[in-house]
């Protein structure tokens, strides 16, 4: 090959390499831009998990962006070691303290759907079916999964912990948490005298008078501590009672879910054995109302009060 011909060949090859490099960089940039607009990326492996409504929820193998729409779910996410995966939470989520650094997306019952979509989560965690109908379709149209938990007993709370652990790839940590909680519950149950058959009224709010019913996990909690909820057979989880209905309940113990508007029993109980004998106790509302790991703290407090 003559010298001039060789020079032309290598010059052309060099120009081709430069153009090829430019093309590759351009394609990579274009691919990245496209990836950012799709959530979740369509090429990720998908797995399926069944939620508490029996729905099959499709999730990517790795979930690293999630929004929690309930304080108890936020607590569980942090407990299993996935708090750094939360990009959104409700204004009520105050535990653990680190949760308050996460961006809010409204309150539990009225989340801002636009804010949620803007955060590009792969999954939104919901506490009960009551939240789901209004926005599930909007989120799923954006390739955002909705996972519902709906615990009605202590065992259901354990299940929620396992579910959250599975979602974030923290199954071992979730198992450790449940084993630790189960051990504490077993210790309480071994020490109580269930023969006492103590009649318990749990007051959620004084006016109007709300309590717990047959579908509440707190009804199960009271039974495990040696008590019997006097509203255990009332339909729904958190019924509102009339004064006439409440008057005949005559509880031995009243437990107040302590909040600013619920610091004393409703006046209808002024002649009950609970009030006359000073058997009125308060438990922090956040601890007793949230089906999270801290619910065992509430169980231990209830047991101490009932077994005195």
VENBELPE-V418939 format. One record per residue. RES is the residue in one letter. SS is DSSP state (A for helix, B for strand, O for the rest). PHI is phi as a letter, one per 30 degrees, with the letter a starting at -180 (* if undefined). NEAR is the number of other C-alpha atoms within 10 Angstrom. Layout:
RES:SS:PHI:NEAR
RES:SS:PHI:NEAR
//
This chain:
X:O:*:7
X:O:d:6
X:A:d:8
X:A:d:8
X:A:d:10
X:A:d:11
X:A:d:12
X:A:d:11
X:A:d:13
X:A:d:11
X:A:d:12
X:A:d:12
X:A:d:12
X:A:d:12
X:A:d:12
X:A:d:12
X:A:d:12
X:A:d:12
X:A:d:12
X:A:d:12
X:A:d:12
X:A:d:12
X:A:d:12
X:A:d:12
X:A:d:12
X:A:d:12
X:A:d:12
X:A:d:12
X:A:d:12
X:A:d:11
X:A:d:11
X:A:d:11
X:A:d:11
X:A:d:11
X:A:d:14
X:A:d:11
X:O:c:10
X:O:c:12
X:O:b:14
X:O:d:22
X:O:e:14
X:O:d:11
X:O:c:8
X:O:d:11
X:O:d:10
X:B:c:13
X:B:b:13
X:B:b:13
X:B:b:14
X:B:c:13
X:O:c:16
X:O:d:18
X:O:c:12
X:O:i:9
X:O:d:13
X:B:d:14
X:B:c:16
X:B:c:18
X:B:b:22
X:B:d:19
X:O:e:14
X:O:c:14
X:O:c:17
X:O:b:17
X:O:b:18
X:B:b:28
X:B:b:28
X:B:c:27
X:O:c:28
X:O:a:21
X:A:e:27
X:A:d:26
X:A:d:25
X:A:d:26
X:A:d:23
X:A:d:27
X:A:e:26
X:A:d:18
X:A:d:19
X:O:d:23
X:O:j:15
X:O:c:20
X:A:e:20
X:A:d:14
X:A:c:16
X:B:d:22
X:B:c:21
X:B:a:26
X:B:a:30
X:O:d:25
X:O:d:18
X:O:d:16
X:O:d:24
X:O:b:17
X:O:b:15
X:O:d:14
X:A:e:8
X:A:d:12
X:A:d:22
X:A:d:16
X:A:d:11
X:O:d:17
X:O:d:17
X:B:d:22
X:O:b:23
X:B:j:18
X:O:c:16
X:O:d:19
X:O:c:12
X:O:b:12
X:B:d:18
X:O:d:15
X:A:d:15
X:A:d:11
X:A:d:14
X:A:d:23
X:A:d:19
X:A:d:8
X:O:d:15
X:O:h:22
X:O:d:25
X:O:d:25
X:B:b:26
X:B:c:23
X:B:c:20
X:B:b:22
X:O:d:22
X:O:b:16
X:A:d:13
X:A:d:11
X:A:d:16
X:O:d:15
X:O:d:9
X:O:d:10
X:O:b:13
X:A:e:16
X:A:d:14
X:A:d:14
X:A:d:20
X:A:d:14
X:O:d:9
X:O:c:15
X:O:i:21
X:O:c:23
X:B:d:21
X:B:b:24
X:B:c:28
X:B:c:22
X:O:c:21
X:O:b:19
X:O:d:20
X:O:c:17
X:O:a:17
X:A:d:24
X:A:d:14
X:A:d:16
X:A:d:23
X:A:e:21
X:A:d:18
X:A:e:25
X:A:d:28
X:A:d:22
X:A:d:22
X:A:d:24
X:A:d:22
X:A:d:16
X:A:e:23
X:O:c:20
X:O:i:17
X:O:b:18
X:A:d:17
X:A:d:12
X:A:d:17
X:A:d:25
X:A:d:16
X:A:d:13
X:A:d:19
X:A:d:18
X:A:d:13
X:A:d:12
X:A:d:18
X:A:d:16
X:A:d:12
X:A:d:15
X:A:d:19
X:A:d:11
X:A:d:12
X:A:d:18
X:A:d:17
X:A:d:10
X:A:c:12
X:O:d:17
X:O:c:15
X:A:d:16
X:A:d:8
X:A:d:12
X:O:h:14
X:B:d:21
X:B:d:21
X:B:c:27
X:B:c:29
X:B:c:25
X:B:c:22
X:O:d:25
X:B:b:21
X:O:d:18
X:O:b:13
X:O:d:12
X:O:d:18
X:B:c:16
X:O:b:26
X:O:c:26
X:O:b:22
X:O:d:19
X:O:c:19
X:O:d:21
X:A:d:23
X:A:d:28
X:A:d:26
X:A:d:19
X:A:d:24
X:A:d:23
X:A:d:19
X:A:d:20
X:O:c:26
X:O:j:23
X:B:c:27
X:B:b:23
X:B:d:27
X:O:d:22
X:O:c:22
X:O:d:22
X:O:c:12
X:O:d:17
X:O:d:13
X:O:i:13
X:O:d:17
X:O:b:17
X:O:d:18
X:B:c:19
X:O:c:16
X:O:d:12
X:A:d:14
X:A:d:9
X:A:d:11
X:A:d:19
X:A:e:16
X:O:d:12
X:O:d:17
X:O:h:20
X:O:d:23
X:O:d:23
X:B:b:25
X:B:c:25
X:B:c:21
X:B:c:24
X:B:d:25
X:B:d:21
X:O:a:15
X:O:e:9
X:O:c:11
X:O:b:18
X:O:c:15
X:O:a:20
X:O:d:23
X:O:e:16
X:A:e:12
X:A:d:18
X:A:c:20
X:O:d:13
X:O:c:13
X:O:d:19
X:A:e:17
X:A:d:22
X:A:d:19
X:A:d:12
X:O:c:11
X:O:i:12
X:O:c:18
X:B:b:20
X:B:b:20
X:B:c:20
X:B:b:17
X:B:e:12
X:A:d:16
X:A:d:20
X:A:d:19
X:A:d:24
X:A:c:20
X:O:c:19
X:O:d:28
X:O:b:23
X:O:e:22
X:O:d:17
X:A:d:22
X:A:d:20
X:A:d:15
X:A:d:22
X:A:e:22
X:A:d:17
X:A:d:16
X:A:d:22
X:A:d:22
X:A:d:13
X:A:d:15
X:A:d:23
X:O:c:15
X:O:d:6
//
